[in-house]
Amino acid sequence: MEIRSPKSESEFVAYYELRWRVLRMPWGQPSGSERDELDAAATHVAGFDEVKRLVCVGRLHAVETGVGQFRYMAVEESLRGLGLGQAVLDELERLAKRQGISVIVLDARESAVGFYRRNGYEAVGEGHVLFDEVRHSKMKKKF
């Protein structure tokens, strides 16, 4: 497993395609809905398996001085439970610290709250409901 930023145009195409397929397509959202205005300035992380196939992704962007947000964490469905999400989270945290970020905030889907709690994040409130059915919790971690 290689965890790094996507480098080429084709890697970014695969990166956004995985984000859409995992985080938007199951709810009938169109391709393109997996992107936002912060992507251009964000730090992107992707995991590549032994045959260089992109299998997991995540993004970090600055919210304010010293505060970053993780978004768009996704792991290929057939590969969940193998530590890929952990590898992306570890790399995003390493990069955040390197960028001088001392607090991370995120909106975790209810199915992922336990994962983030095991990694030192605390629930700090209710988050939004995406597509009228995907509940989120606001979470936070200080380094």
MARBADO-284898 format. One line per 10 residues: number of its first residue (from 1); for each residue x, y, z of C-alpha. Coordinates in steps of 0.1 Angstrom, whole numbers, plus 2048, in hexadecimal, padded with zeros to 3 digits. Layout:
% residues N
NUM> X Y Z  ... .
This chain:
% residues 143
1> 800 800 800  80D 822 7F6  7FD 841 806  804 862 7F5  7F6 87F 7E3  7E9 878 7C0  802 885 7A7  7F5 881 783  7D5 88B 772  7CB 866 76F .
11> 7D1 861 795  7BB 87F 79C  7A0 871 785  7A1 851 799  7A1 864 7BA  782 877 7B2  771 859 7A2  776 845 7C3  768 862 7D7  749 864 7C1 .
21> 744 83E 7C0  747 839 7E5  739 85A 7F4  720 866 7DA  714 84C 7C1  702 835 7DA  6EB 853 7E1  6E4 85A 7BD  6FB 879 7BB  70A 883 79A .
31> 72E 881 791  73E 8A2 79B  72B 8A4 7BC  74A 895 7CD  75E 8B5 7C6  75C 8D7 7D7  76C 8FA 7D5  787 8F0 7EF  796 8D4 7DB  7AF 8EB 7C9 .
41> 7BF 8F6 7E9  7BC 8D6 7FC  7D4 8BA 804  7C9 899 7F4  7D4 877 7FF  7CF 856 7ED  7D8 832 7F3  7E5 81C 7D7  7E6 7F6 7D9  802 7DF 7CD .
51> 7F6 7E2 7A9  7F4 808 7AC  7CE 809 7AD  7BF 826 7C1  7AB 816 7DE  7A7 831 7F9  7A6 857 7FB  7A3 875 813  7A7 89A 813  7B4 8B5 82B .
61> 7AD 8DA 828  7B3 8F8 83F  795 906 850  7A7 922 863  7CA 927 871  7D4 907 883  7B3 8F5 87B  7AF 8DC 85F  792 8C6 853  793 8A3 845 .
71> 778 89B 82B  771 882 810  780 864 822  777 846 80C  783 822 809  77A 80A 7ED  75D 7F6 7FC  76B 7D4 7F5  78B 7DD 808  77C 7EC 828 .
81> 789 7DE 849  7AD 7DA 83D  7BC 7F9 84C  7BA 80F 82D  7A5 82A 83E  7BE 82A 85B  7DB 82E 843  7CA 84C 832  7C1 85B 854  7E5 857 861 .
91> 7F3 868 842  7DA 885 844  7E2 88A 869  808 88A 860  803 8A3 845  7ED 8B9 85B  807 8BB 876  821 8C3 85C  80B 8E0 850  809 8EE 874 .
101> 7E6 8E2 87A  7DF 8D9 89E  7B9 8D3 89D  7A6 8BD 884  781 8BF 880  76B 8A8 86B  748 89D 865  747 877 869  72C 861 85A  71B 84E 877 .
111> 72A 82E 869  74E 83D 86E  74A 84D 890  75A 82F 8A2  778 82F 88A  77F 854 892  779 84E 8B8  793 832 8B8  7AB 84C 8A8  7A6 866 8C3 .
121> 78A 87B 8B5  76E 886 8CB  74A 88C 8C1  742 8B1 8C6  71F 8B3 8B8  707 8A8 89E  710 8AE 87A  6FC 8B1 85B  6E6 897 84A  6F2 891 827 .
131> 6D9 887 80C  6BE 886 826  6CB 866 835  6F0 866 83D  6F5 873 860  715 883 86B  726 88B 88C  73D 8A9 890  75E 89C 89D  77F 8AC 8A8 .
141> 7A2 8A3 8B2  7BE 8B9 8C0  7E2 8AF 8BA .
